[in-house]
Structure formats: structure tokens, C-alpha cells
Amino acid sequence: MNQIEKDLKLALANAVKKVFDVEMSVDQIVIEIPKDKSHGDYSTNVAMQLTRILKNNPRKIAEELLSAFDCEAASVESFEIAGPGFINFVIQKASLSQVITKVLEEQETYGHNNSGNGLKINVEYVSANPTGDLHLGHARGAAWGDSITRLLKASGYDVTREYYVNDAGNQIVNLGKSLQARYRECLGLDYTLPEDGYHGEDVKNIAIALVEKYNDQYKDETEENLKFFKEKGIAYELDKIRKDLDNFRVHFDVWSSEQKIRDDGKVEVALDVLAEKGYTYEQDGALWFATTHFGDDKDRVLRKTDGSYTYLVPDIAYHKDKLDRGYDVLVDLLGADHHGYIPRLKASIEALGNNPEKLQVDIIQMVRLVENGEEVKMSKRLGNAVTIRDLCNEVGVDAVRYFFVQRAVDTHFDFDLGLARKQSNDNPVFYVQYAHARICSILRQAPEYATVNSYELLTHEKEVALMKYINEFSSVVADAAKTRAPHKVCNYIQKLAQHFHSFYNACKVIDTDNEVLSAQRVALLKATKITLKNALYLIGVEAPEKM
């Protein structure tokens, strides 16, 4: 919420209390920017909100409310009642222009706010199995998760970015067996590639590197050697994942290992807690978790009849571990195929004695890569998946990052390669980056004007619209952080670029006949540049100074 909105809401709340003796919090009062400029700078429907309480006509309520409204406290120049009871406000121009001073003072921290109030939050995303390259689904989750954490940090949350390494279980056994088979193949020995193994060039390359380093030291098919191949495969794949994520501008504070959770006995501790609380039982030789007690459609197996754990068990232990570390909220980004898994995780959190609402899950829907109107197929196990690396090399990191957060993550998305390559305004990332580069070009050509401290000449409707929109940035950041919706920042970026272009097309920035006005307009451009760059940073996209 920006200062103008705060002042308007507080003045309205005070007037409601004074006239009607009704308590309204500022959070209950809605302030919006009217689409029609003739309706003023800001508008509220508070009179209509009060209709049910006061049992009166909203226009009559608005009239009485405005009789006690403190225009000076809210920097309001004028107001009017419109339609069924909307109240429209025109803000004093000096108050609107204060945003320029604020942006120029705060620079790269403009847009930051304290709406998170230090809430300790853990965001876990990507968490791909270390069995191959990161593909498009991982790319979308990586871009979304990283943007969320940037927004949360900018909004005053205490954020930990976490990657959960699934380095235990059948997929790791298959990786080890596949690598062992390719290693033997390189040595000219008999080998059997597992049917459910990993058949791509990736595993072959690891095997070649291992033969070059160890010769035939691990040629025998023993359990000890299989352990060696699992460890080497995990290490190689994780190193590659880290490098790809680093190139993608995605970084983590914590890398948690499933195998370490198992080795530290945390699985057994979690199961003991569930047993002590009476939520597990033995039946047909298996151990069951009574998730129906928490609204699940059926109970779930924890330990199978062969003594092995289901994949739910280490996940329960892992989430217990995160809660034990003192987080107020856990956010998981999961693929669409995990939708039915959420009730089980929430059930386990409640069964362990925690509020299940501490776990919040964002579902990542599928991505299709489209080229020339046709889908590019993906298959990770066969080694012909389109990877993050491939896509970034093809269209650039900026385009990939922007495209993957411009729409809500719970919607299906077609990534259009042709559009991403376009160097035109049809390409949304090109459009906004060009706006930034264009501002930089104008500023390079501008003379060194004397510093201005007031902006009373910025009265053109395009100037006012641009200042108002810059003023909205902190509110957008706070809202996008709270709702974990970075696509709202993309929407803001596009509109900010539009406001800039409209302003520049209507207003001459460098006017040798009016240096005072030029100096004020240059300051407005500098504020626009800073805001645009800060917004792009929040979604991991660079703001080039030349294009």
C-alpha cells in the first residue's frame, strides 16, 4: 500500500467513525485507480460497503461521510460522488509527484515494503531427482519459485530457499545400475541396461569420465560397486543441476538430502510420533497411516509388506524436519501430478501436532514447447528432453524467465519459441526491455540539469498517469508476495512500459526553451527507469541499457 492510499484510507476510516460511529479498518476500505481518467485519480466504494450496516442509500451515505472527510490529511484537491455511490478523488499534484523524490532516494530498494513483518517462510522448489537434466517443467518451477522468493524478501519476509535432493529410492538404484552398465560397456564387458534405467547420452558421458579416471577398478557387479556408481552419478548430476540453475539465476540457501534424513534416523522418529498419537496401525503385514481421520479419501501405506517404506514416509520426515527448524510457513512447489498428494502431506503435518495450514502448495501445470505450430516432445529417461540449458541457449535466459512467470503457474502454458525469438513489440520481454533501453538512451542525451526538488510543472495527463503508476509499485510487490503471484509483476511491468511510451510520445523531454520543465521530466524518467529495473529484477530478468 503506497502512502497516498494509506492517507486516503485513514481519512475515510476516521470519517466513518466520526459520522456513523462505525469502526472500519484500513484493510476493509478499497481504493482503486479509475480506468476513466475523468473519474479522478482514485476511487472508493466505501459508501456501498456501508449500505447493509447503515440501511441507507449509498449516495446519501457518501454525502454524509464527505462532510467529515479531512481533505488536507489525505492530500485531496477535490472529490465527487458518482454513479450509485462511488467517491472519486483528485489528489494534489504536489503529493503525487513526491513519488519521484522517493524513488530517487531509495534507488534499488524502491518497492520494498515490510508487509511480511519478518514471517519465517521456507520455499522449496525445483527439487528434481538427480538423474538427468532439468527440463521445461523444472524451468517453470525454478523461475516461479525464485521470483516468489525475491518478492517475499522485498516484502520483509524471512525467507529460506530450499532444494530437496531425492538421493534415495528406486530412481537412484536405477541410475546406479544404468551407470554401472555403461561403465562395463566402455570397458568392452557384458552389460545389461535396466529396462527402467536411464538410456540417454548423459549417463554414457559419466561412464566415459569414470573409465578415464578409474580404468577397470569398478568393473565387477557388486553391491559395493553399485554404491560407488550411485554416489558418482548423484554427484555428477547435482553438479550439473547447480550449474544450470546458476546460469538460470536461481540459487538456494539450503540443499537437503533425503538420504541424510534417512541416515540420521529422522524417518523412524517421525513414525514413532505418529504411532504414539495413535495414527498408525498394522494390517495385512503392512504399516498404515490413518489419513482418513484428517479428511483423506483412504488410509495410506507407510511400510509395505516387504519392509520397504513408501515415498510418503521420507516426505513426512522431511516436512517434520522443516517445521522443527522453526518456520512459520512451508511453501512447496509441486508438479500437477502431485495434486492428490497434498491432502496426505497436510494430514501428516496435522498428525504430528502442527497446523496443516502451515503447509501451502503451489501446483505447477504442464508446459508444452511449441515450434512452427507443433509441439516438441519430451522424454527424460530416453535422453531427448528439451532442457533448461537448451532453451536458454536458444532464446536467452531473460525470455525464458519472463515467459515462465507471465502467467499463473496453475494454468497450462505453451512456450512459443517463435514469439520468444522475435525482436519486436509482440514479444513482451523485448517490449519492456526496449522501454528501459530507450529511457537510458534519452538520459544519455539529456544535458546535466540542476537538481530539482519540486515538480509543479508535471501536470500533463500522461505525466500524472505515469507518476500514479510508479506510486503503485510497492502495493503491487506486497500483493504479489502475499499471493505468491509473480505474474502480477509482469502485468505491472507491461503497463509501466505502456505508460512510459504514452508519456514520451506526448511530452517533449528535452526542451531547450524550458530547462526547468525538462529537468523535472528527466527526473520522472529516472524514477521510471529505476522502477522498471527493480520490477524486472523481481522476476529475474535483466534491464539492458542498450539494445
C-alpha positions in Angstrom: 0.0 0.0 0.0 1.5 3.3 -1.0 1.4 6.5 1.1 -1.4 8.1 -0.9 -3.6 5.1 -0.4 -2.8 4.9 3.3 -3.7 8.5 3.8 -7.0 8.1 1.9 -8.0 5.0 3.8 -7.1 6.5 7.1 -9.1 9.7 6.4 -12.1 7.6 5.2 -11.9 5.4 8.3 -11.8 8.4 10.5 -14.8 10.0 8.7 -16.8 6.8 9.0 -16.2 6.7 12.7 -17.0 10.3 13.2 -20.2 10.4 11.2 -21.6 6.9 11.8 -19.8 5.7 14.8 -18.8 2.6 12.9 -15.3 1.1 13.1 -13.7 0.3 9.8 -10.1 -0.8 9.5 -8.0 0.5 6.6 -7.7 -3.1 5.3 -11.5 -3.1 4.8 -11.5 0.0 2.7 -10.9 -0.5 -1.1 -9.1 2.2 -3.0 -8.7 1.9 -6.8 -7.4 3.9 -9.8 -10.4 4.5 -12.1 -9.9 3.4 -15.7 -11.6 6.5 -16.9 -9.3 9.5 -16.1 -12.3 11.8 -15.9 -13.3 10.0 -12.7 -10.3 11.4 -10.8 -7.1 9.9 -9.5 -8.5 7.4 -7.0 -11.9 6.0 -6.2 -13.6 4.1 -3.4 -16.8 2.1 -2.9 -16.8 2.5 0.9 -20.3 4.1 0.8 -21.8 1.0 -0.8 -19.9 -1.2 1.7 -21.7 0.6 4.5 -25.2 0.2 2.9 -26.0 -3.1 4.6 -24.9 -1.8 8.0 -26.5 1.6 7.9 -29.6 0.6 5.9 -29.4 3.7 3.8 -28.9 4.9 0.2 -25.2 4.7 -0.7 -25.2 8.2 -2.2 -26.7 9.6 1.0 -24.1 7.8 3.0 -21.3 9.2 0.7 -22.7 12.7 1.2 -22.7 12.4 5.0 -19.3 10.8 5.0 -17.7 13.5 2.9 -19.0 16.2 5.2 -16.4 15.0 7.7 -13.7 14.0 5.3 -10.3 15.6 6.0 -9.0 16.6 2.6 -5.8 18.1 3.9 -4.8 15.0 5.7 -5.4 12.9 2.6 -3.8 15.5 0.2 -7.1 15.6 -1.7 -7.7 18.6 -4.0 -11.3 17.7 -4.8 -13.9 14.9 -4.7 -17.2 14.0 -6.2 -19.9 11.3 -5.8 -20.5 9.3 -8.9 -23.0 6.6 -10.1 -24.7 4.6 -7.3 -22.3 6.0 -4.6 -18.7 5.8 -5.7 -16.5 8.6 -4.3 -13.8 9.9 -6.7 -10.8 11.8 -5.5 -8.4 14.2 -7.3 -5.1 14.3 -5.5 -3.0 17.4 -5.0 -0.3 17.3 -7.8 2.4 18.1 -5.3 1.5 15.0 -3.4 1.5 12.8 -6.5 4.9 14.0 -7.6 6.5 13.2 -4.2 6.9 9.6 -5.6 9.7 10.9 -7.8 11.7 12.1 -4.8 11.0 8.8 -3.0 12.3 6.7 -5.9 15.4 8.7 -6.5 16.2 8.5 -2.8 15.6 4.8 -2.4 17.0 3.6 -5.7 17.3 -0.2 -5.9 15.2 -0.6 -2.7 12.2 1.3 -4.1 9.2 -1.1 -4.0 10.5 -2.8 -0.9 8.0 -3.0 2.0 7.5 -4.6 5.4 4.2 -6.3 4.7 5.7 -9.7 5.6 6.6 -8.5 9.1 9.5 -11.0 9.4 7.3 -14.1 8.9 9.7 -17.1 8.7 8.9 -18.9 5.5 10.6 -21.8 3.7 10.1 -22.2 0.0 11.0 -25.5 -1.6 11.1 -25.7 -5.4 12.7 -27.5 -8.3 13.8 -30.5 -6.2 14.3 -32.6 -9.3 15.7 -36.1 -8.9 19.5 -36.1 -9.6 19.1 -38.5 -12.5 19.3 -36.2 -15.5 19.0 -32.7 -16.9 16.4 -30.2 -15.8 13.6 -30.0 -18.4 10.8 -27.4 -19.1 8.7 -28.3 -16.1 11.6 -27.8 -13.8 12.4 -24.5 -15.6 8.9 -23.2 -14.9 9.1 -24.2 -11.3 12.6 -22.7 -11.0 11.5 -19.3 -12.5 8.3 -19.2 -10.4 10.0 -20.3 -7.2 12.9 -17.9 -7.5 10.6 -15.0 -8.3 8.4 -15.8 -5.3 11.4 -15.7 -3.0 12.6 -12.4 -4.5 9.2 -10.9 -3.9 9.0 -12.3 -0.4 12.4 -10.9 0.5 11.5 -7.5 -0.9 8.3 -7.5 1.3 10.0 -8.2 4.6 9.6 -11.9 5.0 12.4 -14.1 6.4 12.9 -16.4 3.5 14.8 -19.7 3.1 15.2 -21.1 -0.4 15.4 -24.9 -0.3 16.1 -27.7 -2.7 15.2 -31.2 -1.6 17.6 -33.8 -3.2 15.8 -37.1 -3.8 19.0 -39.1 -3.5 17.4 -42.3 -2.2 14.9 -44.7 -3.5 14.4 -46.7 -6.7 15.3 -44.0 -9.2 18.7 -43.7 -7.6 19.2 -47.5 -7.8 18.2 -47.4 -11.5 20.7 -44.5 -12.0 23.5 -46.5 -10.4 22.7 -49.7 -12.4 22.5 -47.7 -15.6 25.8 -46.1 -14.9 27.4 -49.4 -14.0 26.1 -50.9 -17.2 27.5 -48.1 -19.3 30.8 -48.3 -17.4 31.1 -52.0 -18.3 30.1 -51.2 -21.9 33.0 -48.7 -22.1 35.3 -51.5 -20.9 34.1 -53.9 -23.6 32.4 -56.1 -20.9 29.0 -57.7 -21.0 26.3 -55.4 -19.6 22.6 -55.2 -19.1 20.9 -51.9 -19.2 17.9 -51.8 -16.8 14.6 -51.5 -18.6 13.6 -48.7 -16.2 17.1 -47.2 -16.3 18.4 -44.0 -17.9 19.3 -44.5 -21.5 20.5 -41.1 -22.6 23.9 -39.7 -23.6 24.2 -38.1 -20.2 24.8 -41.4 -18.4 27.2 -42.6 -21.2 29.3 -39.4 -20.7 29.6 -40.0 -16.9 30.7 -43.6 -17.6 33.4 -42.5 -20.0 34.7 -40.0 -17.5 34.8 -42.7 -14.8 36.7 -45.2 -17.0 39.2 -42.4 -17.8 39.7 -41.8 -14.1 39.4 -45.3 -12.6 40.1 -47.7 -15.5 38.5 -51.1 -14.7 38.7 -50.7 -10.9 34.9 -51.0 -10.5 34.1 -53.5 -13.3 32.6 -56.2 -11.0 28.9 -56.1 -10.5 28.9 -56.0 -6.7 26.7 -54.1 -4.2 29.8 -52.1 -3.0 30.5 -51.1 -6.6 26.8 -50.3 -7.2 27.0 -47.9 -4.2 30.0 -46.2 -5.9 28.1 -45.7 -9.1 25.1 -44.3 -7.3 27.2 -41.8 -5.4 29.2 -40.7 -8.5 26.0 -40.5 -10.5 24.3 -38.3 -7.9 27.4 -36.1 -7.5 27.8 -35.6 -11.3 24.1 -34.9 -11.9 23.8 -32.5 -8.9 26.9 -30.5 -10.1 25.3 -30.2 -13.5 22.0 -29.1 -12.0 23.7 -26.5 -9.8 25.5 -25.0 -12.9 22.3 -24.9 -15.0 20.4 -23.2 -12.1 23.2 -20.8 -11.6 23.0 -19.8 -15.3 19.3 -19.5 -14.9 19.9 -17.1 -12.0 18.3 -19.5 -9.5 20.1 -20.0 -6.2 19.4 -21.9 -3.0 20.3 -21.3 0.7 19.8 -25.0 1.7 20.2 -28.3 -0.2 18.5 -31.0 1.9 19.3 -34.7 1.3 16.7 -37.5 1.6 19.4 -40.0 2.2 20.8 -37.9 5.1 17.3 -37.7 6.6 17.1 -41.5 6.5 20.7 -41.9 7.8 20.0 -39.5 10.7 17.1 -41.7 11.9 14.5 -38.9 11.3 12.2 -41.3 9.4 11.9 -43.6 12.5 11.4 -40.5 14.8 8.5 -39.3 12.6 6.9 -42.8 12.5 7.3 -43.1 16.3 5.5 -39.8 16.8 2.6 -40.9 14.5 2.4 -44.2 16.4 2.4 -42.5 19.8 -0.5 -40.3 18.7 -2.4 -43.4 17.6 -2.5 -42.6 13.8 -0.8 -45.8 12.5 -1.8 -49.4 12.6 -0.7 -52.8 11.3 -2.8 -54.6 8.7 -2.1 -57.4 6.2 1.6 -57.2 7.1 1.9 -53.5 6.3 2.0 -50.3 8.3 -0.8 -47.9 7.6 -1.3 -44.2 8.3 -4.9 -43.3 9.2 -5.2 -40.3 6.9 -9.0 -40.7 6.7 -9.0 -39.2 10.2 -7.9 -35.9 8.5 -10.2 -36.0 5.5 -8.3 -38.1 3.1 -10.4 -40.5 0.9 -8.5 -43.6 2.2 -5.7 -44.6 4.6 -2.2 -44.8 3.2 0.5 -47.4 3.4 3.7 -46.3 5.1 5.7 -49.6 5.2 5.0 -52.2 2.6 4.8 -55.9 3.3 8.4 -56.4 2.1 9.6 -54.0 4.8 10.4 -51.0 2.5 8.9 -47.6 3.0 6.6 -45.9 0.6 7.8 -42.5 -0.8 5.3 -40.8 1.6 7.4 -41.7 4.6 10.6 -39.7 3.9 8.4 -36.8 2.8 6.7 -36.9 6.2 10.1 -36.9 8.0 11.4 -34.1 5.7 8.4 -31.8 6.4 8.7 -32.6 10.2 12.4 -31.6 9.9 11.5 -28.2 8.3 8.9 -27.5 10.9 11.3 -28.4 13.6 13.6 -25.7 12.2 11.1 -23.1 13.3 9.4 -22.0 10.0 6.0 -20.3 10.3 5.0 -21.3 6.8 6.2 -24.1 4.4 5.6 -23.5 0.7 6.1 -26.4 -1.7 6.0 -26.1 -5.5 4.8 -29.4 -6.9 4.0 -30.8 -10.3 0.4 -31.2 -11.4 0.8 -35.0 -10.9 1.2 -34.4 -7.2 -2.2 -32.7 -6.7 -3.7 -35.7 -4.9 -0.6 -35.9 -2.7 -1.3 -32.6 -0.9 -4.0 -34.0 1.5 -1.6 -36.7 2.7 1.1 -34.2 3.4 -1.3 -31.9 5.2 -2.6 -34.9 7.2 0.9 -35.8 8.3 1.6 -32.3 9.4 -1.6 -32.2 11.5 -1.0 -35.7 12.9 2.4 -34.6 14.0 0.8 -31.8 16.1 1.0 -28.8 13.7 -1.5 -26.6 12.0 -1.9 -28.1 8.5 -2.3 -24.6 7.1 1.4 -24.1 7.7 1.9 -26.1 4.5 0.9 -24.2 1.4 1.3 -25.8 -2.0 1.5 -24.2 -5.5 0.8 -26.6 -8.3 2.8 -26.2 -11.4 0.9 -27.1 -14.6 2.4 -28.7 -17.6 4.4 -26.8 -20.3 4.4 -27.5 -24.0 7.2 -26.2 -26.1 5.7 -25.2 -29.5 7.8 -24.6 -32.6 6.3 -23.9 -36.0 2.9 -24.7 -34.6 3.9 -28.1 -33.5 4.7 -29.5 -30.0 8.3 -30.5 -29.3 8.1 -33.8 -27.5 10.0 -34.5 -24.2 11.2 -37.7 -22.6 13.7 -37.5 -19.8 14.6 -41.2 -19.4 15.4 -41.6 -23.1 17.6 -38.6 -23.0 15.9 -36.4 -25.6 14.1 -34.0 -23.3 14.3 -30.2 -24.0 16.4 -28.9 -21.2 16.7 -25.5 -19.4 20.2 -25.3 -21.0 18.8 -25.9 -24.5 16.0 -23.4 -24.1 18.3 -20.7 -22.6 20.8 -21.2 -25.4 18.0 -20.9 -28.0 16.1 -17.8 -26.8 18.1 -16.4 -23.9 17.7 -16.5 -20.1 15.6 -13.3 -20.0 13.0 -14.6 -22.4 12.7 -17.9 -20.6 12.5 -16.3 -17.1 9.9 -13.8 -18.3 7.7 -16.2 -20.3 7.5 -18.7 -17.4 6.2 -16.2 -14.9 3.9 -14.1 -17.1 1.0 -16.4 -16.5 -0.3 -18.1 -13.3 1.6 -21.3 -12.6 -1.5 -23.3 -12.2 -2.5 -22.8 -15.8 -1.3 -24.9 -18.8 1.3 -23.0 -20.8 2.5 -23.2 -24.4 6.0 -21.8 -24.7 6.1 -20.2 -28.2 9.7 -20.4 -29.5 9.0 -18.1 -32.4 7.5 -15.4 -30.2 10.4 -15.6 -27.8 12.9 -15.0 -30.6 11.0 -12.0 -32.0 12.8 -8.7 -31.8 9.5 -6.7 -31.8 6.8 -5.4 -29.5 4.9 -8.6 -30.0 7.4 -10.2 -27.7 6.6 -9.0 -24.1 10.1 -9.2 -22.7 11.5 -7.4 -25.7 8.9 -4.7 -25.3 9.7 -3.9 -21.7 13.5 -4.3 -22.1 13.3 -1.9 -25.1 11.4 0.6 -22.9 14.2 0.5 -20.4 16.9 0.8 -23.0 15.0 3.7 -24.6 14.9 5.6 -21.3 18.6 5.1 -20.9 19.2 6.4 -24.3 17.2 9.6 -23.6 19.0 10.1 -20.3 22.4 9.8 -22.0 21.4 12.6 -24.4 20.0 14.8 -21.7 22.1 17.8 -20.5 23.2 17.9 -16.9 20.3 19.8 -15.4 20.4 21.4 -12.0 18.8 19.2 -9.3 15.1 19.9 -8.8 13.2 19.4 -5.6 9.7 20.1 -6.8 7.7 19.0 -9.8 4.9 21.5 -10.1 5.2 21.7 -13.9 4.3 18.0 -14.3 0.6 18.5 -14.9 0.1 16.8 -18.3 -2.3 13.8 -18.0 0.4 11.4 -19.3 2.8 12.7 -16.6 0.2 12.3 -13.9 -0.7 8.8 -15.1 3.0 7.8 -15.1 3.6 9.2 -11.6 0.4 7.4 -10.2 1.5 4.1 -11.7 5.0 4.4 -10.3 3.4 5.1 -7.0 1.5 1.8 -7.2 4.7 -0.3 -7.3 5.1 -1.0 -3.6 1.5 -2.2 -3.4 2.0 -4.5 -6.3 5.1 -6.0 -4.8 3.4 -6.6 -1.4 0.3 -8.1 -3.1 2.3 -10.3 -5.4 4.4 -11.6 -2.5 1.4 -12.3 -0.3 -0.4 -14.2 -3.0 2.8 -15.7 -4.4 1.8 -14.5 -7.9 4.8 -13.0 -9.8 2.7 -12.8 -12.9 1.2 -9.7 -11.3 4.6 -8.1 -11.6 4.7 -9.0 -15.3 1.4 -7.3 -15.7 2.7 -4.2 -13.9 5.9 -4.1 -16.0 3.9 -4.2 -19.2 1.6 -1.4 -18.1 4.5 0.7 -16.8 6.2 0.4 -20.2 2.9 1.5 -21.8 2.7 4.5 -19.5 6.3 5.4 -20.4 5.7 5.2 -24.1 2.5 7.2 -23.9 4.3 9.9 -21.8 7.2 10.1 -24.2 5.1 10.3 -27.3 3.0 13.1 -25.8 5.6 15.1 -23.8 8.9 16.6 -25.1 11.5 15.6 -22.5 14.5 17.7 -23.6 13.2 21.2 -24.4 16.0 23.8 -24.8 13.3 26.6 -24.3 12.2 25.3 -21.0 15.0 23.8 -18.9 13.1 23.7 -15.7 10.3 21.6 -17.2 13.0 19.4 -18.9 14.8 18.9 -15.6 11.5 17.8 -14.0 10.7 15.4 -16.8 14.3 13.9 -16.8 13.8 13.2 -13.0 10.5 11.5 -13.9 12.3 9.4 -16.4 15.0 8.5 -13.9 12.3 7.3 -11.5 10.6 5.3 -14.2 13.9 3.7 -15.1 14.6 2.7 -11.5 11.1 1.3 -11.0 11.2 -0.7 -14.2 14.6 -2.2 -13.4 13.6 -3.1 -9.9 10.4 -4.8 -11.2 12.4 -6.8 -13.7 14.9 -7.9 -11.0 12.0 -9.3 -9.0 11.3 -11.8 -11.8 15.0 -12.5 -12.6 15.1 -10.5 -15.8 17.9 -8.1 -16.7 17.3 -4.4 -17.7 19.7 -3.6 -20.6 20.8 -0.1 -21.1 21.3 -0.6 -24.9 19.6 -2.8 -27.4 
